[in-house]
C-alpha cells in the first residue's frame, strides 16, 4: 500500500485508492478496511507496473482476497465459530447435505410414506407434508440466528476500523454504492473478469444474484403477510404477488450464481487466491440449489413430486441460513460496512480534516 500510495496510477479505479490516499501509514485495522472495500475488479492488477514479474510482485486483488477471509474469522460472532471459515467449502457442503437429509428423515418420521409421495392440492397443501408450526419454528430460529450473527459481525468490524457517528448523507451514499455495485465498474469500463479486456458481465451477474436473493426474501415476507394477516393459505396462484416475486427472484439467483461459477472456472488465476475457490463455489452451489429446488417445487407443486421437493427445498433453505454468517456471503456485510466507512471519510468536512491531519 505504501508503494501504491507513492504511485497513485490507479486512483480512479475504485474506492480503495481514494481511501488509501487519506493515509500515510497503514495499521492492521486500515488494511482490514481497505481489503473489504476492494470489490476485486482486478483493474489495478493489469494496470500495475509493479505487478509480477516485477520484483515488487504487487498483486492487490490476491492479497486482499486472502486478507478478507482473515477478517471474516476475526469479526465472526460468536467467536468460537470463527473456525468455520477453515476448509469452508467442505463445511458448507456437509451442512447442506445434512440439512436436506435431516428434513427428509424428519418428514418421514412425522408423516406416512403415502403423504410424502402423494399429490396434494388446495389451501394448506404444503402443510400436509410439513406441519406449519414445524416449518415456522425452524425457519425463525435459523433466520434470527443469521441476522444476529450478521449484526454482531458488522458491529465488530465498525468498532475495529474506527467506529464513530454516521450522518444521513453518508448512509445514503453508502446505500447507493451497495445497491448499484458502482465499484464493480472499475474505472468506468467494467471489470477485468477474464484478462486485460474490460467487461460488465461480473457486475450484472452480481446484480442478478443480489436482487434475486432480495426478491426471494420479499416473496417469503409477502407470503407470510398473506397467510398470517389475510388468512390466505398457500399455495398461491401463478400471478399472485408471492409467486411472481419468488419466480423472478429464483431465476435471477440461478442465473447469477451459475454465471459467476462459470466465470471463476475460466478466469485468469493470477490475480485470484485459488485456495479460496472452494469457499466461493460452495456458496454459489448452495444458492443455486436453493433457487433451483424452489423453482421445481413451484412447477411441480400439484404433482406427487411435491412432498419430496418441499422437504429438499426446505432443507437447503435451513442449511443456507445456518451457514450464511460463516460463508463467502458475509463479504456483503463487511463490504457494506467498509462502504459506509468510506462514505463517512469522503464527506467534505471529514475528508478535509483527514487530509490536514495526514499533512
Secondary structure, DSSP 8 states (H G I E B T S, - for coil): -HHHHHH-TTTTTSHHHHHHHT-SS--HHHHHHHHHH-----HHHHH-TTSTTSTT---HHHHHHHHHHHHHHHH-SSGGGGGGGTTHHHHHHHHHHHHHHHHHHHHHHHS-HHHHTS---STTHHHHHS-HHHHHHHHHHHHHHHHHHHHHHHHHHHHHTT-----HHHHHHHHHHHHHTGGGGTTTT-B-SSSSS-BSHHHHHHHHHHHHHHHHHHHHHHHHHHHHTT---SS--TTSHHHHHHHHHHHHHHHHHHHHHHHHHHS-STTS-GGGHHHHHHHHHHHHHHHHHHHHHHHTTTSTTHHHHHHHHHHHHHHHHHHGGGSGGGHHHHHHHHHHHHHHHHSHHHHHHHHHHH-
